[in-house]
Amino acid sequence: DSKHPPLGPPRHYRYHPIQRQTLIETELQHTDPFAQPVWLEAEGRRFLAIWHKDRSGNPQGAVLIIPDENTSPASKRRLANTQFYLSEHGWSTLTLAMPEQPSPKAPPRPAPPDIKKPEPAADNDADDGDANTPSDNSADTEPVDETQVVYDDSQEDQSGGAPNDDSTADTDNAEQTAEPEGQPEAQEEAASPTSRIRAGLDYLTSQSQYNNVIFATGTGAAYALATLYPKAAIITSEPATNSDTPDTPEAIESVTAIILLNAKHSVTGEPSLNFLRGFQAIDLPLLDIIDNAPGKSALEASAQDQAQRQSAAKTSNIVLYQSRKIHPAPLGQKGEQRASRIIRGFLKQNVRGMEKNNTDNTTEP
């Protein structure tokens, strides 16, 4: 539309991660009366988390939700149902905003084909003496009215196809100063996933929550194990970042169970993470769920990964291992979804009233 200038390069209109999280906070204030946005700090940087406080009047504990990469903490499809029904049945939830991962680059566009115009026949072509006549040439190109297309003096064609001079200048400047894909995220230097998880656990203990469960989806599972069992899950000779934070040991010890949903064993750009080594170090009750929400091919990969975890669980320190394969709730389904019911059942049977390091004095509410 000639009335509106072009958007220009993505860096001109791309939201900064903090801006996106602020928009989520503003939207929640108008759409979810039970959600309380809180801003946490990790490695000196702020990030958003969403707190759903227990509404049952009979608190059981808290669930720290670690979403998959590039999943909003306010995701209506994957998280909202679990957040709502857990908080209705005694479990407060804290959902973290994880660092955004750059989207894979699209392959470059192929070069346009080089279409050459047919060469005119030679003048000495004796077999077709009329082939060079103007009338025949015009007949060969009859579908294209060159007098109107080539010499069109409309406003847009005068500028060589650009809507206006300003847009041409912006494009030229963008080509000279173009930033690599993902550069705004890199400039932000977002706090690492493990530091965010520790900050989330610290927040829970600051709210007097000492019976905490980690619920990790997708790549969040690998980061959760790297936080709880860094010696096993992280292959590195360097000490873990912020491992000497005073509140971290108490917060880590407050975790009493782990729930995984469509856990991914590898994370792009994190070669030091060894998921299965961290998995075998788990010494807590564990619920392992997969569903086919991401698609059939993803379900096959998830099933293969779960088979590896089932095998690894037999030689691990896991106190209790349960695995489930379910169908996701259809779009528009009302009421509590099956995944939420399974999670609540697992918590009620295996985690209710427990506190790690005090299992001999477990109390029932």
C-alpha positions, 0 to 999 in steps of 0.5 A: 500500500503506497500510503504506508511505508514498508516495515523495513529490516526486522531490527526496525520493528522486532520487540526486545525480549523484555518488551515482549515480557512486559506485553505479556504482563500487561495482557495478563492483568486484563485476561487472567485475574488469578495470574500474578506477574513477578519479575525475578533477577538472575545474573543481574538481569530481570526476567518475567515469571507468572505466579498462581497462588493456591486457591484451595485453602489447603496448600500442598506445595508449589510447582515450578514450571519450566517451559520448552524453548520459545514458549510463552509462560502464559501459553494458553494451549500448553500451560494455562490449564495446568496452572489453573487446576493445580492452584485450585487443588492446593498447588501454587505454580510459578512459571518461568520465562526462559531465554529465547532461542533464535529461529533457524535461518530460512534457506537462501532464495534461489537466483531467478532464472536467466531467461534469454530472448530468442536470437533473431533469424539470420538475414540470409535464411533462404528457407523463411524469408519473412521470419525477420519481418516486424509483424512476425516478431510482434506476433511471437511476443503478442501476450506481452504488450511492451509499449505499455509495460516497458514504458509505463510512466506510473508513479511506482515504475518511475522509482524503479519499483520502490514505493518512494525515495525514503523506503529506498534509502532505508533499504540501502542503509539496512544492507550496509548495517544489517545485523546478523540474525539473533543479534538483539537477543545476543546483545541482551545477554539474557540470564542463563536457563539454569540461573533462572531456575535457581532464581525461581526456586529461591523465590518459592522458598522466599514464599515459605514453599519447601515442598516444591516440584519441578515440571519441565517441558521440552528442552526445559527438562535438560536445563532442570537436570543441569540445575539439580545435578550439575556434576552429572548433567554438565560435562565441563571442568569449570564450576557452575555459575553462581554455585555459591549463591547462599540461597541455592542449596536450600532451594535445591533441597526443597525439590521433592519430585520431578515431572517431565513432558515431552522431554528433549535429550539435547539442546541446540548450542549446549553440547556440554549437557548430558541428559541421560547422565543427569537422568540417572542421577535423579534421586526423587519420584519422577513422572515421565509423560509424552503426548503427540501434540507436536505432531506424529514425527515428534511423537515417534522421536519422543517415544524413542527418547522415553524408551531410553529413559525407561531403560536408564531408570532401571539402573538409576537412583530414581525413587519412583518412576512412572511413565505415561503416553497420552493424547493431548486435549482437543482444541476448545475442550472445556474443563480440566485436561487429562495431563493436569489430572494425571499430574495431580494424581501423581502429586497426591499419591507421591508428593503430598506433605513431603519435605526432602531431608525430612521424609521420616517426619512426613506429615499429611495435611 
